[in-house]
Amino acid sequence: MTNPDLPCPHENFEAHVEVNRVTATDDGPVVAYSADIRVRCRDCDEPFRWTGLQAGLSQAHPTVSVDETELRAPLRPASVDPDFGLGLPGFVVRYRDGDRA
């Protein structure tokens, strides 16, 4: 049982993983896959944030959601070429210091 007067020690976790099939057009063939992963503390329900990655969406490298609580990781079947899924459009969110013009 968690003591409400103390910070949660975050000892138990749950992860939600959603694997997506990516198509270049509606009803088109699958041209890539990605996994969206979220982690929460099971005891206090606090979401965990992924660090060290840019916010956005890419089939070339992992990214995170703007709030950093969802990892968006491209993946491919082991049997396909390493360039599978590359060349699809994506986006990157760049943070800018509010004091700069």
N, C-alpha and C positions, 0 to 999 in steps of 0.2 A: 504494500500500500504506500502511495506517495504522500509525503508530508507537505501540505499546501504552504507551509511557512518557509520551506527550503526550495532552492531552485531544483528543477528536475535533473537527475543525473544522466538522463538519456541512455538508459541501459537496454531498452527493447525497441526494435525498429520494424517498420513494414515498408515494403517497396511495391510500387505499382509500375508495371512495365507494359507498354502498349507498342506492338510492332505494327508498322504501317507499310502498306504496299503503295509505292509512288508510281503514278502514270503521268505521261507528258500531256495527255488529253483525256477528257471524260470518256470512260469505257475503253480506253486504250490499253495496250499491253503493259504489264509491270516492267518498269525500267530501273527501279531502285527500291531499296527498303530502308527504313529507319526505325530506331527504337526511341521512344520517349519514356524517360525514367524519372519517377518522383519518389522521394524518401521522406518519411515522417517518423517522429517518435511515437511509438505505440502508447506510451503512458500519458503524455501530455498533449499529444496531437500537434506538436510544433513541427512545421516543415523545415527541412534541411535545404541549404543552398549549395549549389555547385560553384566552385571557385576556379579562377584561372582561365576561363573561357569567354570568348566574345558572345554577346547576345545576337541571335539571328537564326538562320536556317541555311544549311549547306550540305551537299552530298559529298564534299571533299574532306570535311573535318567536323568533329563534334562542336556543337554550339549549345547555348542555354537560352531559356526564355528570358524576357526582360527582367523579371523578378528573380531570376537565377534558381528557381525551385524545380525546373524541369530540364534535364539533360536531353538534348536531341542528338542522337548518335547515328550516323549512317552505318549500315552494315550490308554485307553481301553473303550469298551462299558460298561455301568454301570451294565449290566447283567452278565458279565463274572467274573471269579475268579481274585483276586488281583495279582496272579502270571502270568497272561496272558502276553505273549510276553517275559518273562524273559528267560534267557538261550541262547538268540541269540548272535552271535558275535558282537563285537563293537570295538572301539579304543579310546584311550585318547592321547592327545598331551600334553607332559610335556615341560614346558619352563625351560631352563637352563641358568644361568648367563654366559655370554660370556667370563668372565675373569677366569672361573674355567676350569680345564682340564677334 
